Amino acid sequence: MPLHSFRNRRRIALVATFMALLMMFAIVWIQEGRLADVSLLTGGTLLTCILLLGLFGMRRRLPILPLGSVSTWTQIHIYMGFFTTGVYWMHVPSLIGNGIFEGMLSIVFLLVTASGFHGLYASRTLPKRLTTVEGHHRFDRVEWHRGQIADHAKHLLEELSVHVGIPVLGSFYTEHLNPFFSSGPSLSYVLIPTGGRRRRLLSGLKDLERHLESEDRGTAGQFAALVRHRDDLDY
């Protein structure tokens, strides 16, 4: 599909979603003006939307049935998710429902909604960010690659035993590089991957160069390459 056509379709979907929310809000406002109990209306609409959103999961499990393309269902799922969030706000204006049961339902809904919006964000941003990383790795082989990098780094250190650079590089390896290569990424890095640890290690290796001979500087450069490779793999 051409890019301009996709953008037009997205604008139409956003306008339609906004108009549907505006119409729902107007109905609720009119009914409240008549002193009617609108909780049944908003609650019923909310329940219906949640059931319809659940059909998307069923559609993905039945790809052979002629029920339309998954892409179309995905778009419907996204914009219905926006609409459902707006209806929830009309139904529970205090964000969390009163009472234990209602409060638990609210928390479950908010968690699922947050995961849905995060999934939307990830699906739009992560593929572009991953293309900037060199190499292609299968997810089930990530741990194996990490082990290979750690073994390579250890082998480089063992080769330094005959050079004067071993005290300097050996100390840096023990204190900084070995913990980096031998353990997985922290939870904070998994949630928000940054280049902070990569920059710290590369800067530390760069600072060591003035204490090393030319041959040991080459080894430090190989350590730096392994740091970049491992960080790309974690990312």
C-alpha positions in Angstrom: 0.0 0.0 0.0 1.4 3.5 -0.9 2.5 5.6 2.0 0.1 8.4 1.3 -2.8 5.9 1.1 -1.8 4.5 4.5 -1.6 7.9 6.1 -5.0 8.8 4.7 -6.5 5.6 6.1 -4.9 6.4 9.5 -6.4 9.9 9.5 -9.8 8.6 8.6 -9.6 6.0 11.4 -8.5 8.6 13.9 -11.3 11.0 13.0 -13.9 8.2 13.1 -12.6 7.1 16.5 -12.8 10.7 17.8 -16.3 11.2 16.5 -17.4 7.9 18.1 -16.0 9.0 21.4 -17.6 12.5 21.0 -21.0 10.9 20.2 -20.7 8.6 23.2 -19.7 11.5 25.5 -22.7 13.5 24.2 -25.1 10.6 24.9 -23.7 10.2 28.4 -24.0 13.9 29.1 -27.6 14.1 27.9 -28.5 11.1 30.0 -26.9 12.5 33.1 -28.8 15.7 32.5 -32.0 13.6 32.6 -30.7 12.1 35.9 -30.5 8.7 34.3 -28.1 6.0 35.5 -25.5 6.0 32.7 -23.3 3.3 34.4 -25.3 0.6 32.6 -24.8 2.2 29.3 -21.1 2.9 29.7 -20.5 -0.5 31.4 -22.4 -2.4 28.7 -20.5 -0.6 26.0 -17.2 -1.2 27.7 -17.9 -4.9 28.1 -18.9 -5.2 24.4 -15.7 -3.5 23.3 -13.6 -5.8 25.5 -15.3 -8.9 24.0 -14.7 -7.5 20.5 -11.1 -6.8 21.3 -10.7 -10.4 22.4 -11.9 -11.6 19.0 -8.6 -10.3 17.5 -6.7 -13.0 19.4 -9.1 -15.6 18.1 -8.6 -14.3 14.5 -4.8 -14.7 14.8 -5.3 -18.3 15.8 -7.6 -19.1 12.8 -5.6 -17.7 9.9 -7.2 -20.1 7.4 -10.7 -18.8 7.7 -11.8 -16.1 5.3 -12.3 -13.4 7.9 -10.4 -10.6 6.4 -6.7 -9.8 6.6 -4.8 -9.7 9.9 -3.7 -6.2 9.0 -7.2 -5.0 8.9 -8.1 -6.7 12.1 -5.0 -5.1 13.7 -6.1 -1.6 12.7 -9.6 -2.2 14.0 -8.1 -3.6 17.3 -5.9 -0.5 17.7 -8.6 2.1 17.2 -11.2 0.2 19.2 -8.6 0.1 21.9 -8.5 3.9 21.9 -12.3 4.0 21.9 -12.5 1.5 24.8 -10.0 3.6 26.9 -12.2 6.6 26.4 -15.4 4.7 27.4 -13.6 3.4 30.5 -12.8 7.0 31.5 -16.5 7.8 31.2 -17.5 4.7 33.2 -14.8 5.1 35.9 -13.9 8.8 36.1 -11.8 8.2 39.3 -9.5 5.9 37.3 -9.8 3.0 39.9 -13.3 1.7 40.6 -14.7 1.8 44.2 -14.8 -1.5 46.1 -12.5 -4.5 46.1 -14.0 -6.3 43.1 -14.4 -3.2 41.0 -10.9 -2.0 42.0 -9.4 -5.3 40.9 -11.2 -5.2 37.6 -10.0 -1.6 37.1 -6.4 -2.6 37.8 -6.6 -5.6 35.4 -8.1 -3.4 32.7 -5.4 -0.7 33.2 -2.6 -3.2 33.1 -3.9 -4.8 29.9 -4.4 -1.4 28.3 -0.9 -0.3 29.3 0.5 -3.4 27.7 -1.5 -2.8 24.6 -0.2 0.8 24.2 3.3 -0.4 24.9 2.9 -3.1 22.3 1.7 -0.5 19.8 4.7 1.8 20.6 7.2 -1.1 20.4 5.8 -2.4 17.1 6.2 1.1 15.6 9.7 1.9 17.0 11.7 -1.2 17.7 12.0 -2.5 14.2 13.6 0.8 13.0 15.9 0.8 16.0 17.0 -2.8 15.5 18.0 -2.1 12.0 20.8 0.2 13.3 22.4 -2.8 15.0 24.9 -4.8 13.1 24.4 -8.5 12.6 21.4 -10.8 12.8 20.9 -13.1 15.7 18.2 -15.7 16.5 16.6 -15.1 19.9 17.1 -18.7 21.0 20.8 -18.4 20.2 21.4 -15.2 22.2 22.8 -16.9 25.3 25.1 -19.0 23.1 26.5 -15.9 21.5 27.0 -14.3 24.9 29.0 -17.4 26.0 31.1 -17.2 22.9 31.9 -13.6 23.5 32.8 -14.2 27.2 35.1 -17.2 26.2 36.8 -15.0 23.5 37.5 -12.3 26.1 38.9 -14.8 28.5 41.1 -16.2 25.8 42.5 -12.7 25.0 43.3 -12.2 28.7 45.2 -15.6 28.8 47.3 -14.5 25.8 48.5 -11.5 27.8 50.4 -13.5 30.3 53.6 -13.0 28.5 53.3 -9.3 28.1 53.8 -6.5 30.6 50.3 -5.2 30.0 48.7 -8.1 32.0 48.6 -6.2 35.3 46.8 -3.2 33.8 44.4 -5.0 31.5 44.0 -7.9 33.9 42.9 -5.7 36.6 40.4 -3.9 34.3 39.1 -7.2 33.0 38.6 -8.6 36.5 36.9 -5.5 37.8 34.8 -4.4 34.8 34.9 -6.6 31.8 34.4 -10.0 33.4 31.2 -9.0 35.2 29.9 -7.4 31.9 30.7 -10.5 29.8 29.7 -13.2 32.3 26.2 -11.9 33.3 23.1 -10.9 31.4 21.8 -7.4 31.1 20.2 -5.8 34.1 16.4 -5.4 34.4 16.8 -1.6 34.1 18.7 -2.1 30.8 16.0 -4.5 29.5 13.3 -2.0 30.3 15.2 1.1 29.0 18.3 0.1 27.0 20.9 2.9 26.9 24.5 3.2 25.8 25.8 4.2 29.3 27.6 1.0 30.2 29.1 0.7 26.7 30.5 4.2 26.9 31.9 3.6 30.4 33.8 0.5 29.3 35.1 1.9 26.1 36.2 5.0 27.8 38.0 3.0 30.5 39.8 0.9 27.8 40.7 4.1 26.0 42.2 5.6 29.2 44.4 2.4 29.6 46.2 2.9 26.3 48.7 5.3 27.7 49.9 2.5 30.1 50.1 -0.2 27.4 52.7 -1.1 24.8 51.6 -1.2 21.1 50.8 -5.0 21.2 48.7 -4.7 24.3 46.9 -1.7 22.8 45.8 -4.1 20.0 44.4 -6.4 22.6 42.6 -3.5 24.3 41.1 -2.7 20.9 39.9 -6.3 20.6 38.3 -6.0 24.0 36.6 -2.8 22.9 35.2 -4.7 19.8 33.9 -7.4 22.0 32.2 -4.8 24.3 30.5 -3.3 21.2 29.4 -6.7 19.9 28.0 -7.8 23.3 26.2 -4.5 23.8 24.6 -4.8 20.3 23.6 -8.4 21.2 21.9 -7.3 24.4 20.2 -4.4 22.7 
